[in-house]
Amino acid sequence: MSDSNYAAACGVYCGSCELLGEQCRGCGYVDGSPFWVTSVGMTVCPLHDCARNQKKLEHCGLCDELPCGVFLGMRDPSWTDEQFQESLERRQTALKRRTEVGTEQWLSEISGN
């Protein structure tokens, strides 16, 4: 069984992240407060906060406003424009699939289990 704590609200699969383990436990385990939020003056990821805390949705793919300003504005400052666009497309595709098949099936597909 796949771990739903690795299914971030934003469409990222934490289980494939190179920072999982030492720097981060996965968005579900830290309730949307991964290691990087404090470095940008936040306490929780705005995408997690919006989807899970404010709108009470499992993930952004269930929101009628996707892609919203918050989703389009969340960018790793070290990325090029091309990397950012690829990330947006990859996450939106993941969220669409997750909405279609459900989180457990999506996790099974993406994690290879």
N, C-alpha and C positions, 0 to 999 in steps of 0.2 A: 504494500500500500504506500502511495506517495504521501509526502508530508505537506499538507496544505499551508503550513507556516512558511513555506518557500514560494508560495504563489502571491507575489506582491500585488497590491491594488492597482499599480501602474502598468502591469503587463509583463514585468520582469520575472523570470524564474530564478530565484535566489540560489537554487541548487547548482547552477552553472557559473556562478560568480567566482572569480579568482580570489576575492576578499572574504568569502565565506569561511568561517572558522576562527582565525585569529583576530581579524578586525571586525567581523560582523557575524551574527548568528542567524540572520534571515529576518525579513521585515515582520513576519507574523510573530516571531519570538520576541522582538523588541517593540512591538506595537507601533510600527511605523517610525521608529526613532533610530535609524541606522547610524553608524559611526560618523558619517559626513555631516549630519544636520547641525551639530554644534560648531563646525568649522565655518558655516555660513550664517551663524547667528540665529538658528532655529532650535526648537525642541522636538519637532515632529515634521516629517515630510509633508509638504502641502497637498500632495496627491492622496496620500493615505488619509490625512486629516479630512479632506473634502469628501472622499468616497466613503470611508468607513465611519468616521466620527460624526460628520455633519449630515450626510445624505443617507447613512445607514445602509450602504450598498456593499456587497462583497468586493467589487472591483469597478474600475472606471468603465469597463465595457458595458456595464449595466446602466450607465448614465446616458440619458437622451442628449446631453450636451457635448459628448465626446466627438471630436477633440475640442476642448474648451481652452480658454486662455491660460488656465493653470497648467494643463497638460502640455500645451504648446510652449509655455514659458519655462518649464523645468529643463535646464540644460547644464551639463557638466561644462564648466568654463574652459576646460582643457581641450574640448572637442573642436574639430573643424566644422564648418557648416555642413559638409558632406556627411561626416560622422553623426552629427545631430539629426539630419534628415533620415539617415538609415535607422537610427534609434527610434525615431517617431514612427516610421513605417513598420518596423519590426514589432514594436509594442502594440500598435493599433491592430496589426494582423493577429498577434497573440490574443489580444482582448476579444476580438471578433470570434476567433475559434473557441476561446474559453466560454464565451456567451452561448455559442451554438451547442457545445457538447458538455458543458459543466466543468467545474474545476477538477474533480477527480480524474475524469477522462483526459482533460488537457494535460494535467500533471503526468499521467501515464504516458501520453504521447511524447511530451517534451523531454521527459527524463529517461525514456527508453525502457520503462518498467512495464 
